[in-house]
Amino acid sequence: MTEVPHFDVLLTRLVGHRELSLDGLARLSAVPEADLRAVFDGAAPEPWLLRRLAPVLQLHPEDLFVIASVALPPEMTPLDPYAGGAVASLAEHATGLPQREQDRLRRLAASLPQEDRTRPAPEPRPPLRYPPGPGGLLMRLLANRNLRWSAGAQVFLYLTGRYWSPATYAQVGHGLMELSPDLQADYATVLGIRADDLAVLTGISGQCCAGCIGEGVA
């Protein structure tokens, strides 16, 4: 089974893909260059560093935590891990709205206050603990959107027009089914992450240009 490289390699790929130098990344993220150099050399990233890097890399902080294999802090985990069905229903109705109304809905959602956590986030059940690999990474990113297999399959249908069974997504996550470029493109749509960025992370380039997975930080 193909494994996703360690974070130092993934960060090098992402920074190279953004055409950033080390000093440029340090300046834009307000992270000391010495701390960045340590991470590029293989040190485990601290949560504060990931929070500062995320906007520069054009990623959600929660997603960068997953990419770095760093446990999400409580405030980044879903308050209700069983609300995926509501997410799928919202996606179904939202896709039928004109673009202007979809934008209004996004603004409304962003303006809602965050509720207080009343109980600890539960540990994922064993079937939802994915091994290292491209599919496992994408399924963990999907979990950041409060989507498990069934709700995720519905959202894929509503947003991409293609339906795969929930079991298929489970197989992708556990490395039992190949993650094709077309399926990865569907993940990009659902996750709201650029397809070329996913190609950089997974190494599955598909129709992405040959330079998308270049490595190296000047």
C-alpha positions as CSV (number, residue, x, y, z in Angstrom):
1,M,0.0,0.0,0.0
2,T,1.4,3.4,-0.9
3,E,1.9,5.7,2.1
4,V,1.8,9.4,2.2
5,P,5.2,10.9,2.9
6,H,6.0,12.5,6.3
7,F,5.0,16.1,6.8
8,D,8.4,17.6,6.0
9,V,8.1,16.2,2.5
10,L,4.5,17.3,2.1
11,L,5.3,20.8,3.4
12,T,8.2,21.0,1.0
13,R,5.9,20.0,-1.9
14,L,3.2,22.5,-0.8
15,V,5.6,25.4,-0.4
16,G,7.3,24.6,-3.8
17,H,3.8,24.4,-5.4
18,R,3.1,27.9,-4.0
19,E,6.5,29.1,-5.4
20,L,7.6,30.3,-2.0
21,S,11.1,30.5,-0.6
22,L,11.9,29.7,3.0
23,D,12.3,33.3,4.0
24,G,9.1,34.3,2.1
25,L,7.2,31.6,4.0
26,A,8.7,32.8,7.3
27,R,7.7,36.4,6.5
28,L,4.1,35.7,5.4
29,S,3.4,33.3,8.2
30,A,5.2,35.2,11.0
31,V,7.0,32.0,11.9
32,P,10.7,32.3,12.7
33,E,12.8,30.9,10.0
34,A,14.7,28.6,12.4
35,D,11.4,27.0,13.5
36,L,10.4,26.4,9.9
37,R,13.9,25.0,9.1
38,A,13.4,22.5,11.9
39,V,10.1,21.3,10.5
40,F,11.6,21.0,7.0
41,D,14.3,18.9,8.6
42,G,11.8,16.5,10.1
43,A,10.8,18.0,13.5
44,A,7.2,17.6,14.5
45,P,5.3,20.8,13.9
46,E,3.7,22.6,16.9
47,P,0.0,23.5,16.7
48,W,0.7,27.3,16.8
49,L,3.0,26.8,13.8
50,L,0.3,25.0,11.8
51,R,-2.2,27.6,12.6
52,R,0.1,30.3,11.1
53,L,1.1,28.3,8.1
54,A,-2.5,27.4,7.1
55,P,-3.6,30.7,5.6
56,V,-0.4,31.1,3.7
57,L,-0.8,27.7,2.2
58,Q,-4.4,28.4,1.4
59,L,-5.7,25.6,3.6
60,H,-8.0,25.3,6.5
61,P,-6.1,25.0,9.8
62,E,-8.0,21.8,10.6
63,D,-6.9,20.3,7.3
64,L,-3.3,21.2,7.9
65,F,-3.4,19.4,11.3
66,V,-4.6,16.3,9.5
67,I,-2.0,16.6,6.8
68,A,0.7,16.9,9.5
69,S,-0.7,14.0,11.5
70,V,-1.2,16.2,14.5
71,A,-4.2,15.5,16.7
72,L,-6.9,18.1,16.4
73,P,-7.4,20.3,19.5
74,P,-11.0,20.0,21.0
75,E,-12.1,23.3,19.5
76,M,-11.4,22.0,16.0
77,T,-13.4,18.8,16.3
78,P,-17.1,18.6,15.3
79,L,-19.5,19.3,18.2
80,D,-21.9,16.7,17.0
81,P,-20.1,13.9,15.2
82,Y,-23.5,12.4,14.1
83,A,-24.7,15.5,12.3
84,G,-23.4,14.3,8.9
85,G,-26.9,13.5,7.7
86,A,-27.9,17.1,8.2
87,V,-24.8,18.2,6.2
88,A,-25.9,16.0,3.4
89,S,-29.4,17.4,3.4
90,L,-28.1,20.9,3.4
91,A,-25.9,20.1,0.4
92,E,-28.9,18.6,-1.4
93,H,-31.0,21.8,-1.0
94,A,-28.1,24.2,-1.5
95,T,-27.2,22.7,-5.0
96,G,-30.7,23.7,-6.2
97,L,-30.2,27.4,-5.3
98,P,-29.0,30.0,-7.7
99,Q,-25.4,31.0,-7.1
100,R,-26.3,34.3,-5.4
101,E,-28.4,32.4,-2.9
102,Q,-25.7,29.9,-2.3
103,D,-23.3,32.7,-1.5
104,R,-25.9,34.2,0.9
105,L,-26.1,30.8,2.6
106,R,-22.3,30.6,3.0
107,R,-22.2,34.0,4.6
108,L,-25.1,33.1,6.9
109,A,-23.3,29.9,8.0
110,A,-20.0,31.8,8.5
111,S,-21.8,34.4,10.7
112,L,-23.4,31.9,13.1
113,P,-21.8,31.8,16.6
114,Q,-19.9,28.7,17.6
115,E,-21.7,26.7,20.3
116,D,-19.9,25.7,23.4
117,R,-18.7,22.1,23.7
118,T,-20.6,20.2,26.3
119,R,-18.8,16.8,26.0
120,P,-15.5,15.5,24.8
121,A,-15.2,14.5,21.2
122,P,-15.4,10.7,20.9
123,E,-12.6,8.7,19.6
124,P,-13.3,7.4,16.1
125,R,-14.5,3.8,15.9
126,P,-11.9,1.3,14.5
127,P,-13.4,1.2,11.0
128,L,-13.0,5.0,10.8
129,R,-9.3,4.8,11.8
130,Y,-7.5,4.8,8.4
131,P,-4.0,3.6,7.7
132,P,-1.4,5.9,6.2
133,G,-2.1,6.3,2.5
134,P,-3.6,8.7,0.0
135,G,-7.1,7.4,0.5
136,G,-6.8,7.5,4.3
137,L,-5.6,11.1,4.1
138,L,-8.6,12.1,2.0
139,M,-11.1,10.3,4.3
140,R,-9.6,12.0,7.4
141,L,-10.0,15.3,5.6
142,L,-13.6,14.4,4.8
143,A,-14.2,13.6,8.5
144,N,-13.2,17.3,9.2
145,R,-16.4,18.1,7.4
146,N,-18.4,15.8,9.7
147,L,-18.9,13.4,6.9
148,R,-18.6,9.6,7.3
149,W,-19.3,7.0,4.7
150,S,-23.1,7.3,4.1
151,A,-23.4,11.0,4.5
152,G,-20.2,11.5,2.5
153,A,-21.5,9.3,-0.4
154,Q,-24.7,11.5,-0.5
155,V,-22.7,14.7,-0.6
156,F,-20.5,13.4,-3.3
157,L,-23.6,12.6,-5.3
158,Y,-25.1,16.1,-4.8
159,L,-21.9,18.0,-5.6
160,T,-20.4,15.8,-8.4
161,G,-23.4,14.0,-9.9
162,R,-21.6,10.7,-9.4
163,Y,-22.6,8.1,-6.8
164,W,-20.3,5.5,-5.2
165,S,-21.5,3.3,-2.4
166,P,-20.5,4.1,1.2
167,A,-18.5,0.9,1.2
168,T,-16.5,2.1,-1.7
169,Y,-15.3,5.2,0.2
170,A,-14.5,2.9,3.2
171,Q,-12.3,0.8,0.8
172,V,-10.6,3.9,-0.5
173,G,-9.8,5.0,3.0
174,H,-8.4,1.6,3.9
175,G,-6.3,1.3,0.8
176,L,-8.4,-1.5,-0.6
177,M,-9.5,0.4,-3.7
178,E,-7.3,2.5,-5.9
179,L,-7.7,6.2,-5.7
180,S,-8.0,7.2,-9.3
181,P,-7.4,10.7,-10.6
182,D,-11.1,11.1,-11.4
183,L,-12.2,10.0,-7.9
184,Q,-9.6,12.4,-6.4
185,A,-11.1,15.2,-8.5
186,D,-14.4,14.4,-6.8
187,Y,-12.8,14.7,-3.4
188,A,-11.4,18.0,-4.4
189,T,-14.9,19.3,-5.2
190,V,-16.4,18.0,-1.9
191,L,-13.5,19.1,0.3
192,G,-13.2,22.5,-1.3
193,I,-9.5,21.9,-1.8
194,R,-7.9,22.6,-5.2
195,A,-7.3,19.5,-7.2
196,D,-3.7,20.3,-7.9
197,D,-3.1,20.7,-4.1
198,L,-4.6,17.3,-3.5
199,A,-2.3,15.9,-6.3
200,V,0.7,17.4,-4.5
201,L,-0.3,15.8,-1.2
202,T,-1.2,12.3,-2.6
203,G,1.2,12.0,-5.5
204,I,-1.6,11.1,-7.8
205,S,-1.3,13.7,-10.4
206,G,-3.9,12.7,-13.0
207,Q,-4.2,15.5,-15.5
208,C,-2.3,17.9,-13.3
209,C,0.7,19.5,-14.9
210,A,4.1,17.8,-14.5
211,G,5.4,20.6,-12.3
212,C,2.6,20.2,-9.7
213,I,4.5,17.7,-7.6
214,G,7.8,19.4,-7.7
215,E,9.8,19.5,-4.5
216,G,12.3,21.9,-3.1
217,V,12.4,25.1,-1.1
218,A,14.9,27.7,-2.1
